[in-house]
């Protein structure tokens, strides 16, 4: 996929084009990529919420290690 | 005054590369902690010894011939008799303290740290059963010959892959990560899995890390060191008197900014961790490995990617390595740390993504293209896989590749070092296992 905003070596090397990132000359494409990234972040957050809740309903027992000093009180 | 300005600029460059090299040591502190966390308790100290000796064995080899290989083989398999190659010979005036050359020493140092990284990628995959001597020989060959030959071919301003095909691999996703992973795959094919990794039906069994928090801390150090790794990939040049100001450049000479690293490497990390989290369903080991995979996935195009595109490429890479790791395990490849998946899977994806999403960038006489990237991928895999397989095959045939089953079952800390592992009893206190009898009484009895 041709995404370069510069086409010739002299143009690139002279830095006549300031923004030189992928699709810099196609703002709609850049906006679309940003929108897609936002959707992916949302997907991740949904997965994180589901992850937190996947132990619901189960009893988790955590045993404390014995006190090496004994029960002084 | 002009001379003073020039010397000041050269000292600034010298300082920059010197400190990138120093900070890259964090990668190796990270690899050591990461792999020690993955190893079972009976192998922790020997795992760390291998990491330490990796750096030791590669350093003199890279000084004696590795640096020369980089300059001599940029055109192919016939060494070139150029001034640059002569200057890289270990007896050259430039390969030592030289008051007219502030640059060679720090460049050599930065490349040496890249070399350590290639061998460290292999070290984790082969833990708990490879012989120390065999490992160090393989590490020296990978770190001082194989990767640097691939770098000469694809990661230098005279590289034939760059000149003929427009191959673009800004952050060495090919010559460091893919080459090291392919070499490792070749070694593992001959080394075989750890005892107990597969049951009698060939089904993979879980050998969980003995200390996952330690592994995660190690990866955080690797992340930090990788910023220095990437910074060292940028060429800090000085303009000749009267010439226009000189920008940062890639190793190919294309203009760039250091700020692109700050954007894209960090976005790639974020995407990789998130992608791996989703695909692995929240597995801590793969989630943090996915962060590294994300940082590798964007390597080839850090200089040109829009940060949001870098995030998406990192996200795909993070998810991909979980799948690749699972497939390799099912194929009988026991890669103890997932190195082939993370560095090979993400490394190949890095080069491919550059062709898919960033074609058309001028490269002197050429442009970046999918075709160029595909050629580069094939070359990088071949350069790593063939020597890794053949050398380890020769070692295996000579009975020098793998420790004995007794030593493997007893654990290498006891077998090689006579050191008894400290085992906690599950309550956080030192338990009875600290009194394990000597190795000769342990044959055939796994300790953990």
Contacts between the chains, C-beta under 8 A, distances in Angstrom:
chain1	res1	chain2	res2	distance
A	1	B	356	6.0
A	1	B	357	5.7
A	1	B	358	8.0
A	1	B	359	6.0
A	2	B	359	5.1
A	2	B	360	3.7
A	3	B	357	6.1
A	3	B	358	5.6
A	3	B	359	6.8
A	3	B	360	6.4
A	4	B	304	7.6
A	4	B	358	7.2
A	4	B	359	7.3
A	4	B	360	3.8
A	4	B	361	4.4
A	4	B	362	7.3
A	4	B	367	7.6
A	4	B	368	7.5
A	6	B	361	7.2
A	6	B	362	6.3
A	7	B	360	7.4
A	7	B	362	7.0
A	8	B	362	5.9
A	9	B	362	4.2
A	9	B	363	7.6
A	9	B	364	5.7
A	9	B	365	7.6
A	11	B	362	7.5
A	12	B	254	6.8
A	12	B	255	6.6
A	12	B	361	7.3
A	12	B	362	4.7
A	13	B	255	6.3
A	15	B	247	6.3
A	15	B	255	5.8
A	20	B	255	7.6
A	20	B	304	6.7
A	21	B	260	7.7
A	21	B	304	6.0
A	21	B	305	6.4
A	21	B	306	4.4
A	21	B	307	8.0
A	21	B	309	8.0
A	22	B	301	7.6
A	22	B	304	5.8
A	22	B	305	5.6
A	22	B	306	5.1
A	22	B	309	5.6
A	22	B	357	6.1
A	22	B	358	5.3
A	23	B	306	6.5
A	23	B	309	7.8
A	24	B	306	7.4
A	30	B	306	5.9
A	30	B	308	7.5
A	33	B	306	6.3
A	33	B	308	4.7
A	33	B	309	5.3
A	33	B	312	6.8
A	34	B	308	4.6
A	36	B	308	7.7
A	36	B	312	6.3
A	37	B	308	4.3
A	37	B	311	5.0
A	37	B	312	5.8
A	40	B	271	7.5
A	40	B	274	7.2
A	40	B	311	7.5
A	40	B	312	6.7
A	40	B	315	5.6
A	41	B	274	7.5
A	43	B	278	7.0
A	44	B	274	4.3
A	44	B	277	6.9
A	44	B	278	6.3
A	47	B	277	6.7
A	47	B	278	4.8
A	47	B	282	7.7
A	48	B	277	7.4
A	51	B	277	7.9
A	51	B	281	7.4
A	51	B	282	4.5
A	65	B	427	3.7
A	65	B	428	5.2
A	65	B	429	7.3
A	66	B	427	6.3
A	68	B	429	6.8
